Amino acid sequence: DRSALIFRAEDLFIFKMESVQAIYVERIQPAKGPGGSALKIEVLGDYPGISVKKITVCESPGADDLNEIGEVVANVIGKPLKLSPYYSDC
C-alpha cells in the first residue's frame, strides 16, 4: 500500500512514507581516500532541532555506482532524487 519504505542491508530500515522527503546519493571521487558513494534516505526529523536527517542504507566503492538504483527507488516511491555534487575523498 506504499505506506512504508523498507530496506534491508546489514540492518533493517522501515520508514513511514509520509516522513520520506527524498532519495539522496552522496558521490565521492577518489583523492587521498578511495572515494565511493552512499545511498541515503532523507526523512523528517522526529525531535526538535533536526528538521531533516539522512539515513545511509547502503554504500558502494564507485562514485556513480548508486545513481541508477537511487533513480529507480525515487521513481517507484514518487519522491525526488538528489545527486550530490562530486566531493573529493580527502
WOHU-V667012 format. One record per residue. N is the residue number from 1. RES is the residue in three letters. NEAR is the number of other C-alpha atoms within 10 Angstrom. Layout:
BEGIN
N:RES:NEAR / N:RES:NEAR
END
This chain:
BEGIN
1:ASP:3 / 2:ARG:10 / 3:SER:10 / 4:ALA:15 / 5:LEU:16 / 6:ILE:12 / 7:PHE:13 / 8:ARG:10 / 9:ALA:9 / 10:GLU:8 / 11:ASP:8 / 12:LEU:9 / 13:PHE:15 / 14:ILE:10 / 15:PHE:16 / 16:LYS:13 / 17:MET:15 / 18:GLU:12 / 19:SER:16 / 20:VAL:21 / 21:GLN:18 / 22:ALA:21 / 23:ILE:26 / 24:TYR:24 / 25:VAL:28 / 26:GLU:21 / 27:ARG:26 / 28:ILE:23 / 29:GLN:20 / 30:PRO:17 / 31:ALA:11 / 32:LYS:9 / 33:GLY:11 / 34:PRO:14 / 35:GLY:19 / 36:GLY:21 / 37:SER:22 / 38:ALA:24 / 39:LEU:23 / 40:LYS:20 / 41:ILE:26 / 42:GLU:19 / 43:VAL:20 / 44:LEU:18 / 45:GLY:14 / 46:ASP:11 / 47:TYR:8 / 48:PRO:6 / 49:GLY:7 / 50:ILE:9 / 51:SER:10 / 52:VAL:16 / 53:LYS:15 / 54:LYS:17 / 55:ILE:15 / 56:THR:15 / 57:VAL:16 / 58:CYS:17 / 59:GLU:17 / 60:SER:14 / 61:PRO:16 / 62:GLY:16 / 63:ALA:21 / 64:ASP:18 / 65:ASP:17 / 66:LEU:22 / 67:ASN:19 / 68:GLU:11 / 69:ILE:13 / 70:GLY:22 / 71:GLU:18 / 72:VAL:13 / 73:VAL:16 / 74:ALA:18 / 75:ASN:13 / 76:VAL:9 / 77:ILE:16 / 78:GLY:12 / 79:LYS:15 / 80:PRO:16 / 81:LEU:19 / 82:LYS:17 / 83:LEU:17 / 84:SER:12 / 85:PRO:11 / 86:TYR:15 / 87:TYR:15 / 88:SER:15 / 89:ASP:14 / 90:CYS:11
END
